[in-house]
Amino acid sequence: MGSTFVRADDSAKPLIDPAAANVVEQFKPSSADVTVTAGTAAEPGVVITIKRGNEGYPGVDLKPAGGTWDLSAFGHVEATFVNTGKTGVGIAVRLDNAGDWKDNPWNTEQTYLKPGATGKVKVIFGYAYDHKPNYKLNPAAIINLKIFCGK
């Protein structure tokens, strides 16, 4: 899995360094049913494994080292996923601003991947779920990136 944000001129800039020695520690699993391991030298990144369980939305959180990411020079965040499992899976990416959870201060997009399939999730600021207008996310104050799936 890789995660990037894209400049208006379409040049990609990594949000994380998938080859960094501490890349796994940057991801915080939501429960014991979720594990994160390092990819290989040939395919750097992280492997997120989610076991079936009772958690409603298992996944991981990725928080910026400095407290917030200023992504105001960009229009979206895009992540690439590979389903290495034996069943299909819906994968969602959510970008959060600070605020009351009742206000839903986030934007979320998702995709469905069949076993062995590769796909991208593109979260455009201010839009969610099929790129429909949504919460007016402040891209200069992103406090969390969440990757999750359904039960």
N, C-alpha and C positions, 0 to 999 in steps of 0.2 A: 504494500500500500504506500503510495506517495501522496504528499499534500503540497499544493502550490497555490500561490495567488498570482494573478496575471495582470501585467501593466496594460494600459490602454494601447500600447504599441505591440501587444501580444507577446512580449518576451516574458518567459516564466521566471519567477524568483521563488526558491523554496521557502516555505513557511517553517519547515524543519529540515535538518540535515539527516537524511535517512541512513547515512553511513557513519554518523557520529557514535562514539563509544557509549554515550549515555542516552541514546535515542529511546530505548525501552523505558527508562525511568521517567521520561517526559510524559508518558501516558499513564493515567490513573484509572484502573478498572473500577467499575461500579459495584462489583461483588466478587465473591470467590469463584463464581461460575465463569468469570472472564479472565483470561490470561493474555499477556503481551510478551512476545519473544522477538529476538532480533532475526532479521532476514540473513541472507548469506552474502559473501563477498561478491558473488556474481549477480545477485539480486538483492541489493541493500533495501532496507525498509523495516517494517515491523509486521509481525504476524499476530493478528488478534483472533483468539479462539474463544468462542462463546458456547458453553455447554447448555443443553436444554435444562431449564429450571423454572422456578416460580417468579423470577423477577420480570416485571412488566416490560421494561425497556433496557435490557442489558447492553453495556458498551463501555466506552472509555471517554475520559475528558483529557483535553490537551490545553494547558493554560500557558499564557505567555510568561516568560521569565521575568519581565519587567512589570507585570501586573496588567498591562493592556498591549494589544497590537494596534498600531496606527496603520490601517489599510486604506486610508482616505485617497491614496494615489491609485487605487485599484477599483475595479467594478465588481469583482466576485472572487470567491475562493473555490478551487476545484480540487477534488481528490480522486485518485484512481484506485480501484479495488479489484482483486482477483478472488473469486469464490473457489477455494481449494477443497470445499466440503463435498458431500455426496448428495445433498439436497439443495434446492433453491433457497435463496435468502433475500429479504428486503433489507437494504442498508440505507441509513439516513445520516446526513451531516447537518449539524445545527451550529450556527454562530450566535453567541450570546452577547448582549450588552448587560450592564448592571441594571437592576431595577426589580420591582415587585413581580414575582412569578405570575401573579394574577393578570398582569398586563401583557404577558407573553413577549418579553423583550428579546426576541430572537427571530431568525429566519432559518427555515429548514427545507431541504430538498432530499429526495430519495430515489433509489433505483432498485430494480429487482434483477438478481443475477442467477442464472441457472448454474448447476455444477460445472466447474471448469471455465466459466465465462469471466471476461474482464469488462469492466464498465466504469464510467465516471459519474460523479455527482458534482454538480455545479450550483453553488449557492450564490445567487445574485443579490446584492444588498437591496433590501426593501421589498423582496419578493419571496414567496414560499410555495411549496407544493404545486408543481407544474408551472412555476414562474408567474404566479398570480400576485397582484399587489398585496402587501402584508405590512407588518410592523416596519416603521421607518427606522431601520437599523442605523446606528451611528458608526460608520466604518473606522473612525478614528479612535474608538473606545471598545474594541472587541476584548472581552475578558475570558472567553472560553470557546473552544471548538469541541463539540461533542459528536462522537460517532456511535451509532446505536442501531439495534434492530428490534423487531417485535419479539414477544414471548416465544 
